[in-house]
Amino acid sequence: MTQLLSARKGGITPEMKKAAAAEGVSPETIRDLIALGHAVLPANARRKKRSYCAIGRGLTVKVNANVGTSMDYPSPENEERKAKAAVEAGADAIMDLSTGGDIPAVRKRLLEAAAIPFGTVPIYQAAVEAVRRPGSIIDMTPEDMLGAIRRHAEDGVDFVTVHAGVTTGAARAIAESGRICGIVSRGGAFLAEWMAKNRAENPLYERFDEVISICLEHDVTLSLGDGLRPGALADSLDEGQVTELMALAGLARRAREAGVQVMIEGPGHVPMDQIKAQVELEKKLCDGAPFYVLGPLVTDIAPGFDHITSAIGGALAAWAGADFLCYVTPSEHLGLPDEEQVRQGVIAARIAGHAADIARGLPSAIERDREFSKLRAARDWKGQIEKAIHPETARRVRAASKPSDDKVCSMCGPFCPFILSGKPGRKK
Amino acid sequence: MTQLLSARKGGITPEMKKAAAAEGVSPETIRDLIALGHAVLPANARRKKRSYCAIGRGLTVKVNANVGTSMDYPSPENEERKAKAAVEAGADAIMDLSTGGDIPAVRKRLLEAAAIPFGTVPIYQAAVEAVRRPGSIIDMTPEDMLGAIRRHAEDGVDFVTVHAGVTTGAARAIAESGRICGIVSRGGAFLAEWMAKNRAENPLYERFDEVISICLEHDVTLSLGDGLRPGALADSLDEGQVTELMALAGLARRAREAGVQVMIEGPGHVPMDQIKAQVELEKKLCDGAPFYVLGPLVTDIAPGFDHITSAIGGALAAWAGADFLCYVTPSEHLGLPDEEQVRQGVIAARIAGHAADIARGLPSAIERDREFSKLRAARDWKGQIEKAIHPETARRVRAASKPSDDKVCSMCGPFCPFILSGKPGRKK
């Protein structure tokens, strides 16, 4: 029985208890959110010895880190290192997007390395296998696509991205819209190519009941992919994107009715002034389903710094109600990230999520900053470093710009405002 | 005659023409904004061979980079290198905050090294000189404070931070408010200490007419400092901050009436949900004077990443109407930044400003992203690198994760969505 079916019957599962404890809320809160479809608790029944978290309305914003091999960088060792770096940096979930090397072996390895909620995009494997047969992406069969989802589910994957909303209608809207960046999602591009060449509807859309049935069996959470997300600010909220979102809304309803947990994936590249509309549109159309955004990036022109462009957008999106931030690393748009870039991406997204938690009024988030500021005012450097979002970085930066007097920092030195005036407790 | 007095008489100065050309607007637009006090054009009449920019309503968001020696790092060479790095990274203005070594010599050197609008905080020099006499900060005389402003003005400094709003009343509000982080501005802390020990009002407040007269003589733009800005999220918009802001509003009015250009400095540490209120309060109270914000940082807990926390806050502030972003580097709260941290700080603030320019609907900003996205869709790597916000970084990141096929990147390789589908022009 899925977490959703249990919740609907009023049951509290061990996974709900664990997620509630991690969140600092009651299991009943988690259960009720899941029952409404306003939160998901990715928890493949086959996968043990791992942590759980709930993602959704009113809960702390969660962060996902993408790792995975590519054709150019197929080493499983590297990806394992990155996965561990992501976990250490505080990622709440991880996705394996491998397209190179022995994909099932990499997945198995990463599932063991990262004991946190774990997602994949099964169509990547189906596409790579079709190419290797040899053939091309358009030689994938519907069975290949569904089979990949089944194999991932059986491996213990907690959530899968399924681009079931890339319908012929939505793809046509893109083709006819004069979009600048066309289709920027790999899954979306695979399917659009497949549909165009095979003159057929998206099998994941046509056979969505089979997708539901696989997910139901293993309690795999469906992450309905936005294969037609905008990849340029100019393409945000265009007809293609909205057509797909409306298709996803209908699919989400069907999945939930069947008892499958669902979240909705969102953009992408969005100007700051459209972010709130993006979030509110998703929440309204999809009956409050958790919103899982990639970024969004608030400018197109900053390759090398897209962890920052997406921290700005992610903070705004999460403040507006997005629940789950997919990190973006500094190497986005330029190449596969290395371990350090993975770390930077996770931390930037965590900052965005935390800033939004504060803006949303979450008492635990507000309290964390308050306590931290007390350490700052007391010039408790050890405490500040220990409680910083990434202690290792804080320690390294301070050590690199060493003060002659370790009670202060090397910027103000003896002119430290905390020494001069305004000390805490000065009033008394 | 100051730019403001010229503008009020309807005159268009050579500096207005240069600033207008740099901005891509008409000189009349710049003139009218200056005349209203809604923009400033920092342009010390003594300083030649440099660029100009206008800062204010409806113009592109500008970025300032702070450099300057400290007691622990007094080397002028280092600061010159940082100043050049800031200019190369695209800073629109620079401030010399030196408190170590031969302060006048450093200033002269930096004024030559950075041919862009240049600001200082004269009270730093007054305080350091008082300590060196030897003595302590409370031994500064009012003449020391005013004399430092005069000397900076005579050296050609374009804008000076003057903490004239740190009145005894405002300092009392801080002391009585139970603030977590007290006074975090050095200038504010110097003055609060001075007032408390000397049992006297802030000389910069009491003798503000003399400040005005110095600025008028050399057309130094006044940057009215927020010496009592919040240094913790919990302290944002508290009584002390607002008391000072109201004092600044009155001082700004007096300065403008006399013909001195004025901008207002703002926080600091502010939760996302209070940023708009901060900006709107300043704009309302200060009759639309340009708002120059430090950050704001949207969380307290991320030392080592405060270029990111302040990029989030800066983008939001600028979208809400802030005009000028003071960068924050990754070393903020930990030590004096090095050259690379200066570069990172400038770029992060530029990203924030540009994202806000887009959200504010500035056609040139929107167009830049549109053109960039066309290069991306065409997989024009050379073009993307050349037009990126920091070409050197984009080039380095791409080279470090080299693809085997240089038509794509190493993340997607042959599965590049731009190859597969959605190509620009596919429709035709």
Interface residues (C-beta under 8 A of the other chain):
Chain A: S70 M71 D72 Y73 T99 G100 Y124 A127 V128 I137 I174 A175 E176 G178 R179 I180 C181 G182 I183 V184 S185 R186 G188 A189 F190 A192 E193 A196 G231 A232 L233 A234 D235 H269 P271 M272 D273 V298 T299 D300 I301 A302 P303 G304 F305 H307 I308 T309 A311 I312 A315 L316 W319 P330 S331 E332 H333 L334 G335 L336 P337 D338 I347 A348 I351 A352 H354 A355 A356 I358 A359 G361 I366 R368 D369 R370 F372 S373 K374 R376 A377 Q384 I385 K387 A388 I389 H390 T393 A394 R396 V397 R398 A400 S401 K402 P403 S404 C409 S410 M411 C412 G413 P414 F415 P417 F418 L420 S421 G422 K423 P424 R426 K427
Chain B: S70 M71 D72 Y73 T99 G100 Y124 A127 V128 V131 I137 I174 A175 E176 G178 R179 I180 C181 G182 I183 V184 S185 R186 G188 A189 F190 A192 E193 A196 G231 A232 L233 A234 D235 H269 P271 M272 D273 V298 T299 D300 I301 A302 P303 G304 F305 H307 I308 T309 A311 I312 A315 L316 W319 P330 S331 E332 H333 L334 G335 L336 P337 D338 I347 A348 I351 A352 H354 A355 A356 I358 A359 G361 I366 R368 D369 R370 F372 S373 K374 R376 A377 Q384 I385 K387 A388 I389 H390 T393 A394 R396 V397 R398 A400 S401 K402 P403 S404 C409 S410 M411 C412 G413 P414 F415 P417 F418 L420 S421 G422 K423 P424 R426 K427
